[in-house]
Amino acid sequence: MATPRASDLLGTTTLITGGNEFLAERTITSARAAIRAVDADADISEMAAAELGPGALAEISSPSLFATRRSVVVRAIEDVPADTAPALLSYVESPAPDVHLVLHHTGGAKGKALLDSLRKAGTVEVKALALKKWELPRWVVAEFASSGAKVGDSVAAALVDAVGEDMRALAAAVDQLVADAADEPVTAELVRRYFGGRAEVKGFAIADAAIDGNQGEALEQLRWAFGSRVDSVLITSAVANGLRSVARYASAPRGLREADLAREVGVPAWKLRSLAAQSRGWSPRGLATAIQAAAQADADVKGAAGDRLWACERLVISVVEARGLR
């Protein structure tokens, strides 16, 4: 994603709408980078909308003693206090020239009236919506384009099939492929070779071993993956996707034809046989526990914890232990 220019941001308000954390954080990070690029001493701050009291907006727009430019993020604006909303709208209509304000509405009906008013007040809206699987290849094509590489739909679809639906993992995979390909074209064969030799085999081999309850094999594959510098996001994504597939299979209506069942579960038909075998070892309680562990590991490898290897090892152990819950 190209970094915007600070000249296009200062004196404006960016309105992020939607609960896609990856896209929202990417927008915020790019905006901050743009401001810092022209002013290394720029003031970067954020607050929860619930804390946006009467004096907060005045503080946002007031000149800083230590910086001439400011980037302020207000999160979850659906929680803006009712008595603050008019002042917020007034500020957006007449913003401070050296401030870039980012407002994030995470979705849902709450705060819709304020959201509509902010749109009319002159904000620049950036949508951060979750994409359906069939929409992801088009997004992947755009990711390659932003990195200077041109790929077709078949290449993008092959990458989605290999990596899964996690947009952060897909973005990391695009970066890796572009870097490895250098000036050579990125082809579907390169995707299969790259992820067959590195990410897919390791990530999904780790996932399958853990879901099958084979802790020793999963940990061995994990350490080999880290030794080959496989991105930990791809590993946690593979485990999470594997668990979700088992959960969808286990809860799918019985008696469906193979094609209908594959559509219901969201996997290729050939995957159903392995899911049937895996699901027999899991209880609903165990799956819920394992999926929670995967969510925590995903947060850890994205910055909540310092040791990514330990976060992945703990995930493997947690999944194997959850398999035994009844």
Summary of the structure (lengths in Angstrom):
residues: 326
radius of gyration: 22.6
end to end distance: 45.4
largest distance: 69.1
contacts: 1042
relative contact order: 0.09
helix: 63%
strand: 9%
